[in-house]
Amino acid sequence: MTTILDRILKEKEKEVARLKKEYVDTDRGLDDQHRSLYNAFMNSNHLNVISEIKRASPSKGDIDVGVNPVEQAKQYVEAGAGAISVLTDTPFFKGTMDDLRKVREVVDVPILCKDFIIDTIQIDRAKASGADVILLIASALSQAELDQLYQYAKSKQLEVLFEVHNEEELAVAKEIGANIIGINNRDLKTFDVRLDVTEQLAGSITSPDTLIISESGFRTADDAERIVQTGARGILVGETLMRSDNLAEALANFKVSLVGERA
Ligand SMILES: O=C(O)c1ccccc1NCC(=O)[C@H](O)[C@H](O)COP(=O)(O)O
């Protein structure tokens, strides 16, 4: 059966083929600011939120296609976001690389380039557009390919959010040495979203030096309270924030104290 992830990856192959003909790398390595998601989240005493700019998605259709990414990003930071995620895929999420470039001009928090990366040329483009972190999805590639892209991103001073969904993918993340592991609660094949995916997997991450981010499906303060028990120090939230008419309240609900750091 062809899954949505298969379809997305097929489109990415075409995009990469186009990029290889057209893309000229403009990154001159002059941005030496090193906005580290890892350091910011590891040194915080509350759960931090990567707030996502998400115009549309395969599971929900249009969410806010006409959003102004610059205004949305500024409001996220004002409301207390620890980092911003920009969905840059166009065919399935209606985002653009231009969204990311514009957001970079107005915020100083770390920016995640949320895309489906299968080739180093996409990493070059993310870096040149102002990203600090890229996403690698374990279920999208072989271990050898993931390892190569991981090392390449690191050589470009980018951090990597290494996304897993099950124990096998988590084992790959550990072998590669990923220090930021995203546990996606959304099954990218069925769209089923369950916070217990993080609850089941986080216990197998025993290194205190690994930053755990729980991704997808966060709606309420209770969700945050639940997930903080797993050892996660960050969550990635898209749809709930995109639909919120009170971002300060929505983000405050998620920024619960970390376990062990409560008064
Ligand atoms: O969101 C989808 O429908 C989706 C489908 C296929 C691949 C990826 C998908 N989403 C990417 C994400 O991981 C989420 O945008 C992110 O974790 C935020 O999720 P949410 O807060 O549930 O919008």
The ligand as an SDF file (V2000), in Angstrom:
LIG
                    3D

 23 23  0  0  0  0  0  0  0  0999 V2000
    0.4750   16.8100   10.0860 O   0  0  0  0  0  0  0  0  0  0  0  0
    0.3210   15.9380    9.2140 C   0  0  0  0  0  0  0  0  0  0  0  0
   -0.7910   15.6600    8.7160 O   0  0  0  0  0  0  0  0  0  0  0  0
    1.4870   15.1830    8.6750 C   0  0  0  0  0  0  0  0  0  0  0  0
    1.2840   14.1960    7.7120 C   0  0  0  0  0  0  0  0  0  0  0  0
    2.3440   13.4960    7.1780 C   0  0  0  0  0  0  0  0  0  0  0  0
    3.6350   13.7780    7.5760 C   0  0  0  0  0  0  0  0  0  0  0  0
    3.8610   14.7640    8.5390 C   0  0  0  0  0  0  0  0  0  0  0  0
    2.7990   15.4530    9.0880 C   0  0  0  0  0  0  0  0  0  0  0  0
    2.9990   16.4520   10.0110 N   0  0  0  0  0  0  0  0  0  0  0  0
    4.2770   16.9470   10.3860 C   0  0  0  0  0  0  0  0  0  0  0  0
    4.4110   17.0680   11.8450 C   0  0  0  0  0  0  0  0  0  0  0  0
    5.1880   16.3430   12.3960 O   0  0  0  0  0  0  0  0  0  0  0  0
    3.5560   18.0640   12.5800 C   0  0  0  0  0  0  0  0  0  0  0  0
    3.3610   19.1740   11.7800 O   0  0  0  0  0  0  0  0  0  0  0  0
    4.0860   18.5630   13.9080 C   0  0  0  0  0  0  0  0  0  0  0  0
    4.5470   17.5490   14.7170 O   0  0  0  0  0  0  0  0  0  0  0  0
    2.9600   19.3440   14.6320 C   0  0  0  0  0  0  0  0  0  0  0  0
    1.8180   18.5240   14.7720 O   0  0  0  0  0  0  0  0  0  0  0  0
    0.4260   19.1030   15.2880 P   0  0  0  0  0  0  0  0  0  0  0  0
    0.6770   19.9020   16.5280 O   0  0  0  0  0  0  0  0  0  0  0  0
   -0.4240   17.9060   15.5730 O   0  0  0  0  0  0  0  0  0  0  0  0
   -0.1150   19.9680   14.2050 O   0  0  0  0  0  0  0  0  0  0  0  0
  1  2  2  0
  2  3  1  0
  2  4  1  0
  4  5  1  0
  4  9  2  0
  5  6  2  0
  6  7  1  0
  7  8  2  0
  8  9  1  0
  9 10  1  0
 10 11  1  0
 11 12  1  0
 12 13  2  0
 12 14  1  0
 14 15  1  0
 14 16  1  0
 16 17  1  0
 16 18  1  0
 18 19  1  0
 19 20  1  0
 20 21  2  0
 20 22  1  0
 20 23  1  0
M  END
$$$$
